[in-house]
Amino acid sequence: MDDQNEYRAALSRRKVLGLAAGATLGAAVQAAPRKSAARVNEIVLMDATVLSRAIHSRRISCAEVMNAYLDHIGQFNPKVNAWDLPS
């Protein structure tokens, strides 16, 4: 029983969500059409600390981040079907 409780404690909600996000991104990249050579914005590839520093130092704006992620979702969602976006 103790091993099971330790395992559950090791899998925090943040870790599970991080793993799910990584799996979704991995599936999106795999599902991307090969012919069109879909290009991923470098903003969506930044980890949270780098992104936070870039915003704080005003190298990128929050609006740029938001647009990059919305474009990314729009680009890959038709193949992955992870988001129900309004039309």
PyRosetta script that sets phi, psi and omega in degrees:
from pyrosetta import init, pose_from_sequence

init()
pose = pose_from_sequence("MDDQNEYRAALSRRKVLGLAAGATLGAAVQAAPRKSAARVNEIVLMDATVLSRAIHSRRISCAEVMNAYLDHIGQFNPKVNAWDLPS")
pose.set_psi(1, -38.7)
pose.set_omega(1, -178.3)
pose.set_phi(2, -64.0)
pose.set_psi(2, -37.6)
pose.set_omega(2, 179.0)
pose.set_phi(3, -63.0)
pose.set_psi(3, -39.3)
pose.set_omega(3, -179.4)
pose.set_phi(4, -67.7)
pose.set_psi(4, -40.2)
pose.set_omega(4, 177.6)
pose.set_phi(5, -65.8)
pose.set_psi(5, -38.9)
pose.set_omega(5, 177.1)
pose.set_phi(6, -65.0)
pose.set_psi(6, -39.0)
pose.set_omega(6, 178.8)
pose.set_phi(7, -63.9)
pose.set_psi(7, -44.9)
pose.set_omega(7, 179.5)
pose.set_phi(8, -64.0)
pose.set_psi(8, -40.1)
pose.set_omega(8, 179.6)
pose.set_phi(9, -65.9)
pose.set_psi(9, -33.6)
pose.set_omega(9, -179.9)
pose.set_phi(10, -70.1)
pose.set_psi(10, -26.9)
pose.set_omega(10, 179.1)
pose.set_phi(11, -96.4)
pose.set_psi(11, 83.0)
pose.set_omega(11, 178.5)
pose.set_phi(12, -74.8)
pose.set_psi(12, 165.8)
pose.set_omega(12, 179.2)
pose.set_phi(13, -59.5)
pose.set_psi(13, -40.4)
pose.set_omega(13, -179.7)
pose.set_phi(14, -62.0)
pose.set_psi(14, -41.5)
pose.set_omega(14, 179.3)
pose.set_phi(15, -65.7)
pose.set_psi(15, -43.0)
pose.set_omega(15, -179.5)
pose.set_phi(16, -63.3)
pose.set_psi(16, -45.1)
pose.set_omega(16, 178.8)
pose.set_phi(17, -64.5)
pose.set_psi(17, -37.6)
pose.set_omega(17, 177.2)
pose.set_phi(18, -63.7)
pose.set_psi(18, -42.1)
pose.set_omega(18, 177.9)
pose.set_phi(19, -65.2)
pose.set_psi(19, -40.2)
pose.set_omega(19, 178.9)
pose.set_phi(20, -65.0)
pose.set_psi(20, -41.6)
pose.set_omega(20, 178.3)
pose.set_phi(21, -63.8)
pose.set_psi(21, -41.7)
pose.set_omega(21, 178.5)
pose.set_phi(22, -64.1)
pose.set_psi(22, -39.8)
pose.set_omega(22, 178.5)
pose.set_phi(23, -65.8)
pose.set_psi(23, -40.4)
pose.set_omega(23, 178.9)
pose.set_phi(24, -64.7)
pose.set_psi(24, -44.4)
pose.set_omega(24, 178.8)
pose.set_phi(25, -63.6)
pose.set_psi(25, -41.2)
pose.set_omega(25, 178.1)
pose.set_phi(26, -62.0)
pose.set_psi(26, -41.3)
pose.set_omega(26, 177.6)
pose.set_phi(27, -65.8)
pose.set_psi(27, -38.0)
pose.set_omega(27, 179.8)
pose.set_phi(28, -65.4)
pose.set_psi(28, -41.8)
pose.set_omega(28, 179.3)
pose.set_phi(29, -65.9)
pose.set_psi(29, -40.8)
pose.set_omega(29, 178.5)
pose.set_phi(30, -66.9)
pose.set_psi(30, -33.3)
pose.set_omega(30, -177.5)
pose.set_phi(31, -82.7)
pose.set_psi(31, -9.4)
pose.set_omega(31, -177.5)
pose.set_phi(32, -63.4)
pose.set_psi(32, 139.6)
pose.set_omega(32, 178.3)
pose.set_phi(33, -63.6)
pose.set_psi(33, 135.1)
pose.set_omega(33, -176.6)
pose.set_phi(34, -78.2)
pose.set_psi(34, -31.8)
pose.set_omega(34, -175.8)
pose.set_phi(35, -67.8)
pose.set_psi(35, -41.3)
pose.set_omega(35, -174.5)
pose.set_phi(36, -81.2)
pose.set_psi(36, -6.5)
pose.set_omega(36, 179.9)
pose.set_phi(37, 49.3)
pose.set_psi(37, 61.7)
pose.set_omega(37, -179.0)
pose.set_phi(38, -56.6)
pose.set_psi(38, 130.2)
pose.set_omega(38, -177.8)
pose.set_phi(39, -101.7)
pose.set_psi(39, 131.8)
pose.set_omega(39, -179.9)
pose.set_phi(40, -96.9)
pose.set_psi(40, 130.6)
pose.set_omega(40, 177.7)
pose.set_phi(41, -62.8)
pose.set_psi(41, 136.1)
pose.set_omega(41, -177.6)
pose.set_phi(42, -65.3)
pose.set_psi(42, -21.3)
pose.set_omega(42, 178.3)
pose.set_phi(43, -61.8)
pose.set_psi(43, -41.1)
pose.set_omega(43, -178.2)
pose.set_phi(44, -73.5)
pose.set_psi(44, -11.9)
pose.set_omega(44, 178.0)
pose.set_phi(45, -92.2)
pose.set_psi(45, -9.5)
pose.set_omega(45, -179.8)
pose.set_phi(46, -73.5)
pose.set_psi(46, 143.4)
pose.set_omega(46, 172.8)
pose.set_phi(47, -80.2)
pose.set_psi(47, 170.4)
pose.set_omega(47, -171.0)
pose.set_phi(48, -61.6)
pose.set_psi(48, -39.0)
pose.set_omega(48, -177.7)
pose.set_phi(49, -70.4)
pose.set_psi(49, -40.8)
pose.set_omega(49, 178.1)
pose.set_phi(50, -65.8)
pose.set_psi(50, -42.0)
pose.set_omega(50, 178.7)
pose.set_phi(51, -62.9)
pose.set_psi(51, -43.6)
pose.set_omega(51, 178.5)
pose.set_phi(52, -60.8)
pose.set_psi(52, -44.3)
pose.set_omega(52, 178.8)
pose.set_phi(53, -65.0)
pose.set_psi(53, -39.0)
pose.set_omega(53, 179.4)
pose.set_phi(54, -64.8)
pose.set_psi(54, -39.7)
pose.set_omega(54, 177.5)
pose.set_phi(55, -68.9)
pose.set_psi(55, -44.6)
pose.set_omega(55, -178.4)
pose.set_phi(56, -62.1)
pose.set_psi(56, -39.0)
pose.set_omega(56, -179.9)
pose.set_phi(57, -84.6)
pose.set_psi(57, 1.6)
pose.set_omega(57, 177.1)
pose.set_phi(58, 64.5)
pose.set_psi(58, 27.1)
pose.set_omega(58, 172.5)
pose.set_phi(59, -74.5)
pose.set_psi(59, -31.4)
pose.set_omega(59, 173.6)
pose.set_phi(60, -135.6)
pose.set_psi(60, 154.4)
pose.set_omega(60, -179.6)
pose.set_phi(61, -100.4)
pose.set_psi(61, 163.0)
pose.set_omega(61, 176.7)
pose.set_phi(62, -61.7)
pose.set_psi(62, -35.6)
pose.set_omega(62, 179.0)
pose.set_phi(63, -64.2)
pose.set_psi(63, -39.4)
pose.set_omega(63, 177.5)
pose.set_phi(64, -63.6)
pose.set_psi(64, -40.2)
pose.set_omega(64, 179.3)
pose.set_phi(65, -64.2)
pose.set_psi(65, -47.7)
pose.set_omega(65, -179.9)
pose.set_phi(66, -59.4)
pose.set_psi(66, -47.3)
pose.set_omega(66, 179.6)
pose.set_phi(67, -63.2)
pose.set_psi(67, -39.0)
pose.set_omega(67, 179.3)
pose.set_phi(68, -62.0)
pose.set_psi(68, -44.7)
pose.set_omega(68, -179.9)
pose.set_phi(69, -69.5)
pose.set_psi(69, -39.5)
pose.set_omega(69, 177.6)
pose.set_phi(70, -64.9)
pose.set_psi(70, -40.2)
pose.set_omega(70, 175.9)
pose.set_phi(71, -63.1)
pose.set_psi(71, -40.9)
pose.set_omega(71, -179.9)
pose.set_phi(72, -62.8)
pose.set_psi(72, -45.8)
pose.set_omega(72, 177.9)
pose.set_phi(73, -62.1)
pose.set_psi(73, -44.7)
pose.set_omega(73, 179.6)
pose.set_phi(74, -62.3)
pose.set_psi(74, -33.5)
pose.set_omega(74, -178.7)
pose.set_phi(75, -73.2)
pose.set_psi(75, -42.6)
pose.set_omega(75, -172.1)
pose.set_phi(76, -101.8)
pose.set_psi(76, -17.7)
pose.set_omega(76, -175.9)
pose.set_phi(77, -61.8)
pose.set_psi(77, -36.0)
pose.set_omega(77, 179.3)
pose.set_phi(78, -56.5)
pose.set_psi(78, -31.9)
pose.set_omega(78, 179.5)
pose.set_phi(79, -85.2)
pose.set_psi(79, -37.5)
pose.set_omega(79, -174.3)
pose.set_phi(80, -89.9)
pose.set_psi(80, -33.8)
pose.set_omega(80, -178.9)
pose.set_phi(81, 55.5)
pose.set_psi(81, 47.9)
pose.set_omega(81, -179.5)
pose.set_phi(82, -94.1)
pose.set_psi(82, -19.5)
pose.set_omega(82, -176.1)
pose.set_phi(83, -124.0)
pose.set_psi(83, 142.0)
pose.set_omega(83, 174.1)
pose.set_phi(84, -101.4)
pose.set_psi(84, 90.7)
pose.set_omega(84, -175.3)
pose.set_phi(85, -90.2)
pose.set_psi(85, 137.6)
pose.set_omega(85, 175.8)
pose.set_phi(86, -67.3)
pose.set_psi(86, 147.8)
pose.set_omega(86, -178.9)
pose.set_phi(87, -89.7)
pose.dump_pdb("model.pdb")
